[in-house]
Amino acid sequence: MATDVMPNTEPSMTKLVGGIIDDTQRLLKQQADLLKADLRREITGAKEVGMSMALAGALMSVGGLLLAFMLAHLLSWAVPDLPLWGSYGIVGGLFVAAGGIVFYLGREKLDKLTPPGEQTVEGLKENLQWKTNPN
C-alpha cells in the first residue's frame, strides 16, 4: 500500500509575514538613504552657490565702495555749491535705496524655495505609519 506523499511546497503564514516585514524594513531603509542622498546633494549645491555668492559680494563691495567715492567727488565737482559731505549723503542714500530693493527681491525668492526631498519624506511617513499601524 504505497501512497504518494507530496511535500508541502507552499510557504507558511509565518514566512509570508516575515517576508513582508523584511520588505517593509528594506523599503524604509532605502527611503531613508534616498532622503540622506537628496539632502547631501542639496547641501553641497548650496555650499557651492554660497561660496560663489560670498566672493562675488566681496568683490562687488570693494568696487561699489570705490564707485561711491568716485561718484561723491564727481557730484561735488559738478555742483560747486554742494559741500562734499552732501555729495556723500546723496550717493550713500542712492546705494541704500538700491540695496533695500535688492534685499526685498531676494527675500521674495527665498520665500518661494521648497525643502529638498519632500516626496521622499512623505513616502517615508506613509510607510512608517503603515508599519506601526498596518490596519
Secondary structure as the mmCIF struct_conf table of DSSP 4:
data_model
#
loop_
_struct_conf.conf_type_id
_struct_conf.id
_struct_conf.beg_label_comp_id
_struct_conf.beg_label_asym_id
_struct_conf.beg_label_seq_id
_struct_conf.end_label_comp_id
_struct_conf.end_label_asym_id
_struct_conf.end_label_seq_id
BEND BEND1 GLU A 10 GLU A 10
HELX_LH_PP_P HELX_LH_PP_P1 PRO A 11 SER A 12
HELX_RH_AL_P HELX_RH_AL_P1 MET A 13 ALA A 78
BEND BEND2 VAL A 79 VAL A 79
TURN_TY1_P TURN_TY1_P1 PRO A 80 ASP A 81
BEND BEND3 LEU A 82 LEU A 82
HELX_RH_AL_P HELX_RH_AL_P2 LEU A 84 ASP A 111
TURN_TY1_P TURN_TY1_P2 LYS A 112 LYS A 112
TURN_TY1_P TURN_TY1_P3 PRO A 116 GLY A 117
HELX_RH_AL_P HELX_RH_AL_P3 GLU A 118 THR A 132
#
